Amino acid sequence: MSFNQFRFVPNEKHQAFVSDFLNPECTKKKYIMGMSRDGYALDVCQLVEIDGFVDDFSSIGSYAGKPIFTSAHISKDSMILVCSTVRTVTANNALKARGFANVLDYPSFFLHANNAKLRLRIFDGFAKEFEMNRDQFEWVCNLLCDAKSQEIFNTLVEYRITADIGLMADYSYIPNEQYFPDFLELDKEVFMDIGGYDGQTSLELIKRCANYAAIYLFEPSESNLVKAKDNLSGFSNIHFINRGLSDKPAELKFNSNEGSASRISESGDVTIYVDALDNLVTEKTTFLKMDIEGAESLAIEGARRHILNDHPKMAIAVYHKLDDFWKIPKQILSIRDDYDLHLRHYTEGTDETVMYFIPHKSER
């Protein structure tokens, strides 16, 4: 499969929105919808004085020193920048349905602003990454086993380059389906929940595979692990391991204040311990799930023996780094190449893309 010539084409209406929103002399009321965990809204607030945030469901009255309003309490001619990263389409459509015409999503804002003080994971630098490694992207796309996977792959590549929100119109935020697509066969699983957070993914596994053999939940945050133990307290054969996964034992700084997106960071507020899966678990693994905020490649290396000897099915997050789409499959297939590859996506933005590695049928 060959890619089309994807490229970002500036939109005059969007460019006018950005210019007015960033112009301190513009007298229009300016609001942000979406107090995102990535802090994009706060980045914008460093550049422009906004009038407040819009949230129809918030239980708090202010955020970052600015008041929070419901959409019913602001003027219809206000400017609203949508910084939601998982329900982007829904938020845009809801605002327009309520009569707001001056609305723009943050990815489009980011590309049109071209401002070094703004950040946006995946969009920032992806076009260059794609052009430099187009052959690698085409290689992976051609490896994907089903038409749906290839369609998702192409859509996400194009969206990352163009920020055309229309490309995401058919996607939804469906967290309960993440890691468990319809083609995944589950039976007596020994499940590695790597990046276990509060245990919700393990709970979902139990719902779908009541005869699971064992669950190993890895979570470096002690507070998150307490929540996971509480959520899974009624189930047996669950091993809670207070470690992050990597390629070797180490002590690292960890940012614990970002909920499910907490990650390793040199400026982290706590120290955590990491180790290789091959050092921590001796039991044969049948299903390995991994979503650890960009540390997937190191953890895969630390699971090399399990992958080689156990041949588990795998669900690996591939949305944290610009080159995850092709580097992660290349890494896994270098360990053993008898896998079928699939891709699924679970939000209306670029987050929560999962690549599935399913052992060839003859090997199951």
N, C-alpha and C positions, 0 to 999 in steps of 0.2 A: 504494500500500500504506500502511495506517495502522498506527502502532505501538500495542501494548497499553499499558495504564497501568502501566509498569514503575516499581517503587518498592522501596526497601529495607525489609524487615520483620524486625525483630530476632527472633532465635531464642533461646529461653530456655536451651537446653543450651549453645549457643555463648557466650551472655553469661556463663553460670556458669564456663565454661572461662577466658574472658578475665579475669574477676574473680579467680579463684583463681591464674592464672598471674602476674598483676601484683601480687598480694598478698604482701608480704615475709613475712607470718606464716603463710602456707600451707606446710605441711610436705611436700607431695607433691614428688617428684623432677621437675625441669623440664628439658627438653631441646629443642634446636632441630635440625631436619633441614633442610639447605640453607644453605650458606655463599655466599649469592647475591652476584653481582657488583654489585648495586645497594646492598648494605649494609643491607638491611632487618633482617637478623639482628643486626647490630651496633647498630642503633637500639633493638631490643628489649633488648639487653644493657645499654643505658644506663638502662633503667627497672627491670630485675629481675635478680637474681643467679641465673643458671641453673647447672645442675649439669654441663652439657657439651653437646657436639654429637653427633648421630647420623649416621653415614655408613658404609655397609657396603662401600664401595669405596675409601676414602681411603688414601693411602700416607703420610700425615703423622699424627702423634700428637696434635697440639693445634692450636687455632685461636683467635685473640683471647684467649690466655691460659687457655683452657678445654680440657679433654681431649676427644678424639674417641673415641666408643665405636661398636661395631657394635650393631645392634639385638638381637643374641643375648646381649649382655652388660648389658642394662638390664632393670629390672623391668617386667612387663607392665602394672602399674598406674601407670606414669609418665605424665606429661603431655608430649606432643610437639607442638611448633608447627612446621608444615611451611612453610619459607620458599622453597622451590623456585619459580622463576617460569616454567619451561618444561615441567616434568614433574609438575605439581601433583597431577593426578588419579592418576597412576601411583604416586607416593609415598604418597598417602593410602591407596589401595587395598592397596598392599604392606604397610604397617604394620598395617592392620586385619586383613589375611589372616594376619599373624603373631601376632595376638591382642591387639594394642594397641587399646583402646577409647577412650582419652582423647586424641584426635588432632584438630587443627584446622588448616586452611589459613590462610596469612597474609592473603589478601584479606578473608576473613570476620573474622579477628581484628582487622584494621585498622578495618573499618567498625563493629564492635561496641565496640572500645576508644574510638574517637572522642577520641584523644589527640593534641594538637598536636605532640608530640615524635616521632610516628611518621609515616613517609612511605610512599606507594605510588603510583608513577606511574600515570596514567590513572584510577585509582579516586578519587584525591583531587581533588574538584571536578567530576567528570564529570557527576554528576546535575544540578548547577546548569547546566553547559554545555548539557546535553541539553534541559533545560526552556527555557532562553533561546533556543535555536536549533532547536527541534523541527522547524520547517518546513524548515530546511536539511537535517536528517538525513533527513526523509521525501523530500525532493527527490532526494537522492543514491540512496536505496534504490530509488526508482521508476526511476532511470536504469539500474540494474544489469540486465544483459541476460539473466541466467539465474536459475532458481529457487534453485540452490545458492548463488549469490552473495547473493541476498536473504535466504536462511535464515541464512547466516553473519553477515551484517550485523545482523540482528535478534538473533541469539544473543549476539553480542559486545556490542551495546548493552545488552541485558538483564543480561548478566554484569557489565559495568562498573558497573551501578547496584545490583544485588542481591548480588553476590559468591556466587551460588548455584553451588557447584562442580559440581552435577549437570548444569548446562547444558553443561559442557565434557567430559562423559563420552565423547562420540563423536569427540573430537579427539586427535591424537597429535603428538609431537615428531618432525617429518619434515624436517630441514634440507636434505637432498639434493634434495627436491622444490621447495624454495622458489625462486621466480622462474621456474620452468619447468613450468607447469600443462599438462594434457593438451590444452588447446585452442590452445596456442601453436605456431604453425608457424615452423620455423626453416630457413633456407637462405641460405648465403653471407653470413652476418651481419657487419656492422661494429658491434661490441658495445662499449658504454660501461659498464664496470664501475666505477660511482661508489660509493666506499666499498669498495675492493677487498680490504682487510684482507690475508690471507695467500694470496690467489689461488684459494681453493677454489671460488668461484662461477664464475670463468673456466674452471677445470678442468671443472666440470660442464657449462658451455656447450660446451666442446670435445668432451666425450663425446656430447653430443646433436646437435652440429652440426660434424661433422668437416671440412666444407668451408667453415668460417668464412673470411671475407676478412681481418678484422683485429680485434684486441682492444686497447682502450685501458683500462688499469687505473690508476685514480686512488687514491692513498693518501698522506695527509699525514705518516704516521708512517714515519720512515726504517727503523726496526727491522722494522716490518710489511712494508715494501716489499722488504727483503732476503729475508724468508721467501717472499714472493710470487714473486720472481725465481727463487728456488731451486725452488719447487714447479712453476714453469712453464718451467724451463730447457730442456726438450726440445721446445719448440714455437716456431714462427716467427710473424712478423707480430704480435708483441705489443709494445705500447708502454707502458712503465712510467713514469708521471708522478707525481713526488713533490709533489703538490698536493692540497689539499682543494678542493671546488667551492663557489662562492658566486655572487653577482651581479656581483662586481667584484674587482680585485686588492686584497689586504690581508694584513697580518700579524696573526695571532691567537694567543691562548694556547690550548693543547690539553692535555687530560688523557690521557696516554698509557698509564696503568696499568690500564685496564679492558678489555683484550683487544679483542674485536670490538665492544664497546660504548664504546670510547674516543671522546671527543667534545670539541667546542669548549667551553671553560670559562674564565671570568675567573681562576680559581684554578689553571689548568693548569700543568703542570710543564715544558712545552716550548713554543717558539714555532714555528708552522707558517705556511706560505704558502698562500693560497687565490686562486682566480681563476675567471672565468666559462668554462664549456665553450666558448662562442662565441669566446672569445679563444684557446683552447688547441688546438682541433681544427678543421681545415678540411674533412676528408673527410666525405662524406655518411654520416650515421648511420642504421642500420636498427633497432637495438635498444638501448634505454637503460634500464639498471637503476640504481636509486638507493636506498641505505639508509645514511643519514649522520646518524643520531642526532638528528633534529630540525632539521637545516639544509636539509631538502629544499626548502622553499619558496624560499629564496634561490637555491639551485642551479637550480631550475626557471626562475627569472627569468633566470639567467645562461645558460640553454640555449634561450632564446626563439627565436633565429634557427634553430637546428637543428630545433626542434619545428615551427616554421612552414614552413620550406622542405623539410625531409627527411621529415616525417610518420612518425617512427619508432614502432614498437611500444614500450611502456614498462611497466616493473614498478617501482612506487614504494611504498616503505614508508609506511604511514599509521597507525602506532601510537605515535609518539613524543610527540605533543601531543594535548590534549583535542579540538581542532577539526580535526585532520588529516582525519578521515573526510569532511568536507564542504568544507573550505577548499582542499585540494589538488586535488580534481576541478574545483572552481570556477575555480581559477587556470589549470589546463591547458586547460579548455574555453573559457576566455576568449582563449587564444592561437589555438586552432582547435578547432572543435566536432565534427569528423567522426571521433569515436572511439566504439567500443563499450566499455563499462565492465564489468569483472568483479572479484570479490573472492575471495581465498583466505586461509586462516589455517593456521599451521604449528606451533603449540605447544598445550599444554593450559592456557595462561594468556592474558594479553592481549598478549604480545609476538609479533612476527613476523606481522603482518597486512600483506598486499600487495595493492594495487589495480593492476589491469592495464588499460592503455589500448591497445586494438587498433584499428588503422585500419579504417574501414568497408570492407567487402569490395569495393565498387565502386571504392575508391581504391587497392587493393593492386596 
